[in-house]
Amino acid sequence: MKIKIQQFLYQNHSWSVVGWNIARALIKQGHEVHLIPTDRDKKCHLPEDLKPYEKTAPIDKYDCQISYTAPLNWGNYLKHGNKNRFAIWAYEFNGKNVLSPGFVKYHQFTDKVLPPSEFCKDVFKNSGMPDDKLVVVPHGINLEDYNNKNKFPLQNKKKIKIGLPLGQLHRRKNLSGLLEAYLKAFKKTDDVCLVLKTQTQKQQEKSKLHLFDVDFNTVLHETKLSHKNGGAIEVVTKFIPDMIEFYNTCDIIFTMSNAEGFYMPGLEALAAGKLVVAPRYGGQLDFLNDDNAVLIDGKTVRVPRKYTYWSHSQFAEMFKPDVDDAAKKIKYAVDNYDELLNKLSPNMKAMSEKLTWANVASQIIGLCK
């Protein structure tokens, strides 16, 4: 099949990563893939292995078109053919009519909308997208990538490393709640270190703070002030070309996020054989459960206006993980690490083998008519 992928493809963005890996899987399956980046103005480029597939402009008609982009772009990016037009998107907050009506109407330019989780499918349905247009197609991993056993070097020499990959410094990531739980659970004398992979303050300023962003240094400083004897923390701001090396250096991946459409680090951690401690809510529940992870309890609350990206809805909901339960769960994971890993590993492995980019590509091709 002749397939076009038109979207962000140059920058190191979650949409790009999904596009790259779907493209790689389709190419391996023998399809002719044309990549049309919409972000060539960025000072980035396609990964080397995908450069031969970049086109400066699309042809008139494709057998299949794929785009991971916001709904307002679906009409422009899926117009080179009249069948098998597949839009991918995720939104993190649920509730009645949380999506702008201006977004919902763009489903008319697609044959199917492919939310990556049942959670995202519910978001779209609750906002008025037709159920028969929605098909859950998850994100995935490449199993062979995990043959890399190198470890990213850390300064801290504590025995147990708890990792938090923070690609986005958004309020919904609940950095303050995670720090509060960690510092409640551990003291300086404990053989544990929290490793925060994030941007430097200078990098964050370059991207210009939005209302939905937090100032990393301020949150870290203020939380540590109230827990002066709290556990060790190491901040990593260096670019890591292969994030598998970050997972390899950690023992546990921990999040307290209020809302996730999918939560890629959770799946990547399973594939790397690392324990995951995460909220019992959101897109991650498609692949995280009590048989392969440690889940944090909490309650559903209204989303504050400053958390939202587009138009705000008074009905928007998110999850508020219980800090005390999170502190108890993360300490339990550390204190019983070997026993837990031995118990959960078979199901961790089985889930990661199921959610591969090869299977994702096959599912998309299976939708074609």
C-alpha positions as CSV (number, residue, x, y, z in Angstrom):
1,M,0.0,0.0,0.0
2,K,1.0,3.6,-0.6
3,I,0.8,5.3,2.8
4,K,1.3,8.9,3.8
5,I,2.1,10.1,7.4
6,Q,1.7,13.9,7.6
7,Q,2.3,15.5,11.0
8,F,5.1,16.6,13.4
9,L,8.0,14.5,12.5
10,Y,11.1,16.7,13.0
11,Q,11.0,17.6,16.7
12,N,11.4,15.3,19.7
13,H,7.7,15.3,20.5
14,S,5.4,12.5,21.5
15,W,3.4,12.9,18.3
16,S,6.6,12.6,16.3
17,V,7.7,9.5,18.2
18,V,4.5,7.7,17.4
19,G,4.7,8.7,13.8
20,W,8.3,7.5,13.5
21,N,7.6,4.1,14.9
22,I,4.4,3.5,13.0
23,A,6.4,4.4,9.8
24,R,9.2,2.0,10.7
25,A,6.8,-0.8,11.3
26,L,4.9,-0.2,8.0
27,I,8.2,0.0,6.1
28,K,9.2,-3.4,7.6
29,Q,5.9,-4.8,6.5
30,G,6.7,-3.8,2.9
31,H,4.5,-0.7,2.4
32,E,5.5,2.4,0.5
33,V,5.6,5.2,3.1
34,H,5.8,8.9,2.4
35,L,6.7,11.1,5.4
36,I,5.5,14.7,5.2
37,P,6.8,16.8,8.2
38,T,4.7,19.8,9.2
39,D,7.4,21.2,11.5
40,R,10.4,21.7,9.1
41,D,10.8,25.2,10.6
42,K,12.1,23.5,13.8
43,K,15.9,23.2,14.3
44,C,15.5,19.4,14.2
45,H,15.3,16.7,11.6
46,L,14.0,13.2,11.0
47,P,15.9,10.3,12.5
48,E,18.6,9.1,10.0
49,D,16.8,5.8,9.2
50,L,13.7,7.7,8.1
51,K,15.3,10.4,6.0
52,P,15.0,8.4,2.7
53,Y,11.2,8.4,3.1
54,E,10.7,12.1,3.5
55,K,8.9,13.9,0.7
56,T,8.7,17.6,0.1
57,A,5.0,17.4,-0.9
58,P,2.3,14.7,-1.0
59,I,1.0,13.0,-4.2
60,D,-2.6,13.4,-5.1
61,K,-3.9,10.1,-3.8
62,Y,-2.8,7.5,-1.2
63,D,-4.3,4.1,-0.2
64,C,-4.0,5.1,3.4
65,Q,-3.3,8.4,5.3
66,I,-2.3,8.7,9.0
67,S,-1.8,11.8,11.1
68,Y,-1.2,12.3,14.8
69,T,-2.3,15.9,15.2
70,A,-4.9,18.1,16.7
71,P,-8.4,17.8,15.2
72,L,-8.3,21.2,13.5
73,N,-5.6,19.9,11.2
74,W,-7.4,16.7,10.2
75,G,-9.0,18.3,7.1
76,N,-5.6,19.5,5.7
77,Y,-3.5,16.5,6.6
78,L,-5.9,13.8,5.4
79,K,-7.0,15.3,2.1
80,H,-4.9,13.2,-0.3
81,G,-7.3,10.4,-0.9
82,N,-10.9,9.6,0.0
83,K,-10.6,6.3,2.0
84,N,-8.6,5.0,4.9
85,R,-8.1,8.4,6.5
86,F,-6.9,7.8,10.1
87,A,-6.5,10.5,12.7
88,I,-4.7,9.8,15.9
89,W,-5.1,12.1,18.9
90,A,-5.2,11.9,22.7
91,Y,-6.8,14.2,25.3
92,E,-6.1,13.8,29.0
93,F,-9.2,15.2,30.7
94,N,-12.6,13.5,30.7
95,G,-16.2,14.6,31.4
96,K,-19.2,15.7,29.4
97,N,-18.4,17.9,26.4
98,V,-14.8,18.7,27.6
99,L,-13.6,19.0,24.0
100,S,-14.4,22.2,22.1
101,P,-17.3,21.7,19.7
102,G,-15.0,23.2,17.1
103,F,-12.7,20.2,17.6
104,V,-15.4,17.5,17.5
105,K,-16.8,18.5,14.1
106,Y,-13.5,17.6,12.4
107,H,-14.2,13.9,12.6
108,Q,-16.0,14.4,9.3
109,F,-12.6,14.6,7.5
110,T,-11.7,11.1,8.8
111,D,-12.8,7.6,8.1
112,K,-11.7,6.6,11.6
113,V,-10.4,8.4,14.7
114,L,-7.8,6.2,16.6
115,P,-7.6,7.2,20.3
116,P,-4.7,5.3,21.9
117,S,-6.7,4.1,24.9
118,E,-10.3,3.3,26.1
119,F,-10.0,6.4,28.3
120,C,-9.4,8.6,25.3
121,K,-12.2,6.9,23.4
122,D,-14.5,7.8,26.3
123,V,-13.3,11.4,26.2
124,F,-14.2,11.7,22.5
125,K,-17.5,9.9,22.9
126,N,-18.5,12.1,25.9
127,S,-17.8,15.1,23.7
128,G,-20.0,14.0,20.8
129,M,-17.8,12.1,18.4
130,P,-19.8,9.2,16.8
131,D,-19.0,5.9,18.4
132,D,-18.7,4.1,15.0
133,K,-15.9,6.5,14.0
134,L,-13.8,5.5,17.1
135,V,-11.3,2.6,17.2
136,V,-8.8,2.2,20.0
137,V,-5.3,1.6,18.6
138,P,-2.7,1.7,21.3
139,H,0.9,3.0,21.2
140,G,3.7,0.5,21.4
141,I,7.3,-0.4,21.8
142,N,10.0,-2.2,19.7
143,L,11.1,-5.2,21.7
144,E,14.5,-5.3,19.9
145,D,15.3,-1.8,21.3
146,Y,15.5,-3.4,24.8
147,N,18.6,-5.4,23.8
148,N,20.5,-2.2,24.8
149,K,21.6,-2.9,28.4
150,N,23.7,0.2,28.8
151,K,22.9,2.3,31.9
152,F,22.9,6.1,32.0
153,P,25.5,7.1,34.7
154,L,24.2,8.8,37.8
155,Q,26.1,10.7,40.5
156,N,24.1,9.2,43.3
157,K,25.1,5.8,44.5
158,K,22.0,4.8,46.5
159,K,20.9,1.2,46.0
160,I,17.3,1.8,44.7
161,K,16.7,4.3,42.0
162,I,13.2,5.6,41.5
163,G,12.8,7.3,38.1
164,L,10.5,10.0,36.8
165,P,10.8,10.9,33.1
166,L,9.3,14.4,32.9
167,G,9.1,15.2,29.2
168,Q,6.6,18.0,29.9
169,L,6.5,20.3,32.9
170,H,2.7,20.5,32.9
171,R,0.6,20.9,36.0
172,R,-1.3,17.7,35.2
173,K,2.0,15.8,35.8
174,N,1.5,16.6,39.5
175,L,5.2,17.1,40.2
176,S,4.5,18.6,43.6
177,G,2.3,15.7,44.7
178,L,4.9,13.2,43.6
179,L,7.7,15.0,45.5
180,E,5.4,15.2,48.6
181,A,4.8,11.5,48.5
182,Y,8.4,10.6,48.0
183,L,9.7,12.9,50.7
184,K,7.1,11.5,53.1
185,A,8.1,8.0,52.4
186,F,11.9,8.3,52.6
187,K,14.6,10.0,54.6
188,K,18.2,11.0,53.7
189,T,19.5,7.9,55.4
190,D,17.4,5.5,53.3
191,D,19.3,3.7,50.5
192,V,16.9,5.3,47.9
193,C,17.2,8.1,45.3
194,L,14.5,9.8,43.2
195,V,15.9,10.5,39.7
196,L,14.1,13.3,37.9
197,K,14.7,13.5,34.2
198,T,13.7,17.0,33.1
199,Q,14.6,20.3,31.4
200,T,16.9,22.9,32.9
201,Q,15.4,26.2,33.9
202,K,17.1,27.8,30.9
203,Q,15.6,25.3,28.6
204,Q,12.2,25.8,30.1
205,E,12.4,29.6,29.7
206,K,13.2,29.2,26.0
207,S,10.0,27.3,25.5
208,K,8.1,30.1,27.3
209,L,6.0,29.1,30.3
210,H,2.2,28.7,29.7
211,L,-0.4,28.8,32.3
212,F,-0.5,25.0,32.3
213,D,3.3,24.8,32.9
214,V,5.0,24.7,36.3
215,D,8.4,26.2,37.2
216,F,10.4,23.1,38.0
217,N,13.0,24.8,40.2
218,T,10.4,26.5,42.3
219,V,8.3,23.4,42.9
220,L,11.4,21.3,43.8
221,H,12.8,24.0,46.2
222,E,9.5,24.6,48.0
223,T,8.7,21.0,48.5
224,K,12.2,20.1,49.7
225,L,12.0,23.0,52.2
226,S,9.0,21.4,54.0
227,H,10.9,18.0,54.1
228,K,14.4,18.9,55.1
229,N,15.3,15.3,56.1
230,G,13.6,13.8,53.0
231,G,15.1,11.2,50.7
232,A,17.8,11.9,48.2
233,I,17.0,13.5,44.8
234,E,19.1,13.7,41.6
235,V,18.1,15.9,38.7
236,V,19.2,14.9,35.2
237,T,18.9,17.6,32.6
238,K,21.4,16.1,30.0
239,F,19.9,14.9,26.7
240,I,19.7,11.1,26.7
241,P,19.7,9.9,23.0
242,D,18.3,6.5,24.0
243,M,15.9,6.7,27.0
244,I,16.1,2.9,27.5
245,E,19.4,3.6,29.1
246,F,17.6,5.8,31.7
247,Y,15.1,3.0,32.4
248,N,18.1,0.6,32.7
249,T,19.6,2.7,35.5
250,C,16.3,2.8,37.5
251,D,14.6,0.1,39.5
252,I,11.2,1.7,39.7
253,I,9.3,4.2,37.5
254,F,7.0,6.4,39.5
255,T,4.3,8.8,38.5
256,M,1.5,10.7,40.3
257,S,0.0,12.3,37.2
258,N,-3.5,13.6,37.4
259,A,-4.4,12.6,33.9
260,E,-2.7,10.6,31.1
261,G,-4.1,9.7,27.7
262,F,-1.8,6.7,27.4
263,Y,1.4,7.1,29.6
264,M,4.2,5.8,27.4
265,P,6.8,5.6,30.2
266,G,4.7,3.1,31.9
267,L,4.7,0.7,28.9
268,E,8.4,1.4,28.3
269,A,9.2,0.6,31.9
270,L,7.3,-2.8,31.6
271,A,9.4,-3.6,28.6
272,A,12.6,-2.7,30.4
273,G,11.6,-5.0,33.3
274,K,11.1,-2.2,35.8
275,L,8.4,-1.9,38.5
276,V,5.8,0.8,37.8
277,V,4.0,2.7,40.5
278,A,1.2,4.8,39.0
279,P,-2.3,6.1,39.6
280,R,-5.3,3.9,39.3
281,Y,-6.8,6.1,36.6
282,G,-6.4,7.1,33.0
283,G,-5.1,5.6,29.7
284,Q,-2.5,3.5,31.5
285,L,-5.2,1.2,32.8
286,D,-5.4,-0.4,29.4
287,F,-2.0,-2.0,30.2
288,L,-1.3,-1.4,33.9
289,N,-3.2,-3.5,36.4
290,D,-2.7,-5.1,39.8
291,D,-1.0,-8.1,38.2
292,N,1.8,-6.1,36.6
293,A,2.1,-2.8,38.6
294,V,1.5,-1.1,41.9
295,L,-1.5,1.2,41.6
296,I,-2.2,4.3,43.7
297,D,-5.7,5.1,44.9
298,G,-7.3,8.5,44.9
299,K,-10.4,10.4,43.8
300,T,-11.8,12.2,40.8
301,V,-11.9,16.0,41.0
302,R,-12.7,18.9,38.8
303,V,-9.9,20.2,36.6
304,P,-8.7,23.7,37.5
305,R,-8.8,26.2,34.6
306,K,-5.0,26.7,34.6
307,Y,-4.5,22.9,33.9
308,T,-6.2,22.9,30.5
309,Y,-4.7,23.3,27.1
310,W,-7.6,24.4,25.0
311,S,-11.0,25.7,26.0
312,H,-11.9,25.0,29.6
313,S,-14.9,23.0,30.6
314,Q,-16.5,23.2,34.1
315,F,-17.3,19.5,33.7
316,A,-13.7,18.4,33.0
317,E,-12.4,15.8,35.4
318,M,-9.0,14.5,36.5
319,F,-7.6,12.2,39.2
320,K,-6.1,13.4,42.5
321,P,-3.9,10.5,43.7
322,D,-3.9,10.2,47.5
323,V,-0.5,11.4,48.8
324,D,-0.5,9.2,51.8
325,D,-1.5,6.1,49.7
326,A,1.2,7.0,47.2
327,A,3.9,7.3,50.0
328,K,2.8,3.9,51.4
329,K,2.8,2.3,47.9
330,I,6.2,3.6,46.8
331,K,7.7,2.5,50.2
332,Y,6.1,-0.9,49.9
333,A,7.6,-1.2,46.3
334,V,11.1,-0.4,47.7
335,D,10.9,-2.6,50.8
336,N,9.5,-5.6,48.9
337,Y,11.3,-5.0,45.6
338,D,12.7,-8.4,44.8
339,E,9.5,-10.2,45.9
340,L,7.3,-7.9,43.8
341,L,9.5,-8.0,40.7
342,N,9.5,-11.8,40.8
343,K,5.7,-11.9,41.2
344,L,4.8,-9.3,38.6
345,S,7.5,-9.9,35.9
346,P,5.7,-12.6,33.9
347,N,2.7,-10.3,33.4
348,M,4.9,-7.3,32.7
349,K,6.7,-9.3,30.0
350,A,3.4,-10.6,28.5
351,M,1.9,-7.1,28.2
352,S,5.0,-5.5,26.7
353,E,5.2,-8.3,24.1
354,K,1.5,-7.6,23.2
355,L,1.9,-3.8,22.7
356,T,4.4,-3.6,19.9
357,W,4.6,-1.1,17.0
358,A,4.5,-4.0,14.6
359,N,1.1,-5.0,16.1
360,V,0.0,-1.3,16.0
361,A,0.8,-1.1,12.3
362,S,-1.0,-4.4,11.6
363,Q,-4.1,-3.1,13.4
364,I,-4.1,0.1,11.3
365,I,-3.7,-1.9,8.1
366,G,-6.5,-4.2,9.2
367,L,-8.9,-1.2,9.3
368,C,-8.2,-0.4,5.6
369,K,-10.9,-1.0,3.1
